Amino acid sequence: MASSPSPCSPLPRSSHRRQRSMNVFRNLWAAVMGKSNPADPSPATVLIVGAGSTGLALAQGLRKSGIPCVVVEKYDCLDARSRDWNMGLHWGVSSLKSLVPDHLWDRIQSVQVDPHAPTADHDSLNFYNAQSGDMMASIPVQYFYRLRRRKLRGLLAEGLDIRYGKELRLIEYSKDGKFATTWFEDGTSITSHLVVGTDGAHSTLRQTLLGPGNGSTQRLPYCATFVQARYSADRARYLRKVHPLYLAGINPAGYFSFFGMHDIQDPNDPSTWTFFFYVSWHSPLEEQERTANWTNAQRLQQVKELSQTFTDPWKSAFDWLPDDHQVWYMGLSDFDPGAKDHHWDNHGGRVTMAGDAAHAMTYQRGQGLNHSITDAAKLAEAVKQFASGKAAQADAISSYEEEMIARAGGEVRTSTVNTAMLHNWEKVQQSPVMQSGMTPQQQQQPQPQQAIRAQ
Ligand SMILES: Cc1cc2nc3c(=O)[nH]c(=O)nc-3n(C[C@H](O)[C@H](O)[C@H](O)COP(=O)(O)OP(=O)(O)OC[C@H]3O[C@@H](n4cnc5c(N)ncnc54)[C@H](O)[C@@H]3O)c2cc1C
């Protein structure tokens, strides 16, 4: 769980072969895309900045429609960072299905936290009082896919033209209104008709559009510490008893926790099962500043102390961790694309954003990936519209942005309110997740945010 880059694994042989054949295409591509010769690029050429789940899903959707696109990624490979987590995909499933070819969708089971257990048609995410163990709510979910981020990206990367080691620096727009030239830290550039920023919550592309102030996420007075761990067979079996895949805990002391599986290597050998869990809590920004340099041992000690107020499985899961176990700490933040001062110029439809780059949100309501994949599906449709001449590029991209900002901006606000309420025992029952589960709350009006803003 260390956050530092780890060595990238070499590409598999099949990828080298694919790479060679891609080079032929690339030379042609360079001829039409290179800055020195932007003479006549196909009107559907798209550059996607960031090889996360959003960028890769979008690239799959464009590829499926025969629209050439290149993905650039700042790291040297997909697995450059050892940090990983898993995400619930529920109402976004149909969008993902629409983007990827059937042979990839057929393998979705292989990227689930438990690849051996088919996703149930109907399941429930249970919320427990994490002190008493009493069930507080059972939220029904249909086809609740629990996907490992790293494995999902590996699957979605198949067959795509991804250029690694390309970190976005700035974008220039041609005077004729047709092209955008994206420059990278290595001094190279790519010219395209459309640039899509899918470079995550701390998006550089967003900052090129809005400046470093307005283009940054807003820090929230909440933080979390995450753990991935394996246990002896007996302990693993015990920890998995409450639910085979996932559960949520709300601690009246003001803590929230998710607890579940991350990887089931061998279903018959519990010592190969990896658990993933976190505790989040209210933490004013001054406290986040003051503890910014804490060591791993201090972070772990802190959550071990918090876990003393929890019942099992949390308490034992923390008690059984050795004192040098690697953990991962993160302050929560958001970016609301519907907020005043967050309106960006899309330069006649030549630049836009999708996924966390467009709308970073807190994760306790499990919506970020669902919106991100929905963005990808809707943006792929918009590109098809202008590529086929059915709409002007500027109109197609502006329509995409209008829908995305209303839909996902509303959820940014709802998710932040939800995070605040889940950490306040008096308000837990009124929280969006308790009131409406994980269903999308579309097109909401901006809500008063005083209760949840940085203090
Ligand atoms: C603990 C946790 C649990 C979550 N649970 C859920 C859940 O249950 N359900 C749900 O729907 N969502 C969940 N989410 C949210 C979900 O993970 C995100 O919404 C989703 O992963 C966003 O994907 P993305 O591709 O937009 O961004 P990212 O995955 O962050 O990808 C961004 C990519 O861009 C690259 N990049 C960054 N900067 C540059 C640059 N300058 N140049 C080039 N490349 C760059 C990065 O290296 C990265 O590869 C959770 C999030 C967390 C942290």
The ligand as an SDF file (V2000), in Angstrom:
LIG
                    3D

 53 58  0  0  0  0  0  0  0  0999 V2000
  -11.3880    4.3170   -1.5250 C   0  0  0  0  0  0  0  0  0  0  0  0
  -12.2560    4.6360   -2.6840 C   0  0  0  0  0  0  0  0  0  0  0  0
  -13.4170    3.9400   -2.8690 C   0  0  0  0  0  0  0  0  0  0  0  0
  -14.2460    4.2290   -3.9330 C   0  0  0  0  0  0  0  0  0  0  0  0
  -15.3930    3.5080   -4.0850 N   0  0  0  0  0  0  0  0  0  0  0  0
  -16.2070    3.7740   -5.1200 C   0  0  0  0  0  0  0  0  0  0  0  0
  -17.4140    3.0200   -5.3000 C   0  0  0  0  0  0  0  0  0  0  0  0
  -17.7300    2.1220   -4.5190 O   0  0  0  0  0  0  0  0  0  0  0  0
  -18.2180    3.3200   -6.3630 N   0  0  0  0  0  0  0  0  0  0  0  0
  -17.9040    4.3210   -7.2220 C   0  0  0  0  0  0  0  0  0  0  0  0
  -18.6800    4.5560   -8.1700 O   0  0  0  0  0  0  0  0  0  0  0  0
  -16.7620    5.0460   -7.0970 N   0  0  0  0  0  0  0  0  0  0  0  0
  -15.9090    4.7970   -6.0630 C   0  0  0  0  0  0  0  0  0  0  0  0
  -14.7650    5.5190   -5.9180 N   0  0  0  0  0  0  0  0  0  0  0  0
  -14.4490    6.5730   -6.9050 C   0  0  0  0  0  0  0  0  0  0  0  0
  -13.7080    6.0180   -8.1140 C   0  0  0  0  0  0  0  0  0  0  0  0
  -12.5560    5.3300   -7.6880 O   0  0  0  0  0  0  0  0  0  0  0  0
  -13.3200    7.1610   -9.0590 C   0  0  0  0  0  0  0  0  0  0  0  0
  -14.4570    7.9510   -9.3480 O   0  0  0  0  0  0  0  0  0  0  0  0
  -12.7700    6.6440  -10.3670 C   0  0  0  0  0  0  0  0  0  0  0  0
  -11.7080    5.7410  -10.1140 O   0  0  0  0  0  0  0  0  0  0  0  0
  -12.2710    7.8150  -11.2240 C   0  0  0  0  0  0  0  0  0  0  0  0
  -11.5070    7.3650  -12.3200 O   0  0  0  0  0  0  0  0  0  0  0  0
  -10.7510    8.3920  -13.2580 P   0  0  0  0  0  0  0  0  0  0  0  0
  -10.2610    7.5850  -14.4170 O   0  0  0  0  0  0  0  0  0  0  0  0
  -11.6100    9.5500  -13.5440 O   0  0  0  0  0  0  0  0  0  0  0  0
   -9.5130    8.9310  -12.4200 O   0  0  0  0  0  0  0  0  0  0  0  0
   -8.1960    8.1490  -11.9580 P   0  0  0  0  0  0  0  0  0  0  0  0
   -8.4940    6.7200  -11.6700 O   0  0  0  0  0  0  0  0  0  0  0  0
   -7.5910    8.9640  -10.8580 O   0  0  0  0  0  0  0  0  0  0  0  0
   -7.2350    8.1870  -13.2390 O   0  0  0  0  0  0  0  0  0  0  0  0
   -6.5230    9.3420  -13.6190 C   0  0  0  0  0  0  0  0  0  0  0  0
   -5.3490    8.9170  -14.5050 C   0  0  0  0  0  0  0  0  0  0  0  0
   -4.7160   10.0880  -15.0380 O   0  0  0  0  0  0  0  0  0  0  0  0
   -3.3160   10.0070  -14.8660 C   0  0  0  0  0  0  0  0  0  0  0  0
   -2.7870   11.3750  -14.8030 N   0  0  0  0  0  0  0  0  0  0  0  0
   -2.8740   12.2370  -13.7590 C   0  0  0  0  0  0  0  0  0  0  0  0
   -2.3090   13.4160  -14.0760 N   0  0  0  0  0  0  0  0  0  0  0  0
   -1.8530   13.2990  -15.3430 C   0  0  0  0  0  0  0  0  0  0  0  0
   -1.1640   14.1870  -16.2140 C   0  0  0  0  0  0  0  0  0  0  0  0
   -0.8390   15.4470  -15.8450 N   0  0  0  0  0  0  0  0  0  0  0  0
   -0.8220   13.7570  -17.4600 N   0  0  0  0  0  0  0  0  0  0  0  0
   -1.1390   12.4880  -17.8550 C   0  0  0  0  0  0  0  0  0  0  0  0
   -1.7970   11.5920  -17.0500 N   0  0  0  0  0  0  0  0  0  0  0  0
   -2.1510   11.9930  -15.8090 C   0  0  0  0  0  0  0  0  0  0  0  0
   -3.1630    9.2240  -13.5570 C   0  0  0  0  0  0  0  0  0  0  0  0
   -1.8680    8.6740  -13.4190 O   0  0  0  0  0  0  0  0  0  0  0  0
   -4.2630    8.1780  -13.7200 C   0  0  0  0  0  0  0  0  0  0  0  0
   -3.8380    7.0670  -14.4570 O   0  0  0  0  0  0  0  0  0  0  0  0
  -13.9030    5.2500   -4.8470 C   0  0  0  0  0  0  0  0  0  0  0  0
  -12.7240    5.9720   -4.6760 C   0  0  0  0  0  0  0  0  0  0  0  0
  -11.8960    5.6720   -3.6060 C   0  0  0  0  0  0  0  0  0  0  0  0
  -10.5940    6.4390   -3.4400 C   0  0  0  0  0  0  0  0  0  0  0  0
  1  2  1  0
  2  3  1  0
  2 52  2  0
  3  4  2  0
  4  5  1  0
  4 50  1  0
  5  6  2  0
  6  7  1  0
  6 13  1  0
  7  8  2  0
  7  9  1  0
  9 10  1  0
 10 11  2  0
 10 12  1  0
 12 13  2  0
 13 14  1  0
 14 15  1  0
 14 50  1  0
 15 16  1  0
 16 17  1  0
 16 18  1  0
 18 19  1  0
 18 20  1  0
 20 21  1  0
 20 22  1  0
 22 23  1  0
 23 24  1  0
 24 25  2  0
 24 26  1  0
 24 27  1  0
 27 28  1  0
 28 29  2  0
 28 30  1  0
 28 31  1  0
 31 32  1  0
 32 33  1  0
 33 34  1  0
 33 48  1  0
 34 35  1  0
 35 36  1  0
 35 46  1  0
 36 37  1  0
 36 45  1  0
 37 38  2  0
 38 39  1  0
 39 40  1  0
 39 45  2  0
 40 41  1  0
 40 42  2  0
 42 43  1  0
 43 44  2  0
 44 45  1  0
 46 47  1  0
 46 48  1  0
 48 49  1  0
 50 51  2  0
 51 52  1  0
 52 53  1  0
M  END
$$$$
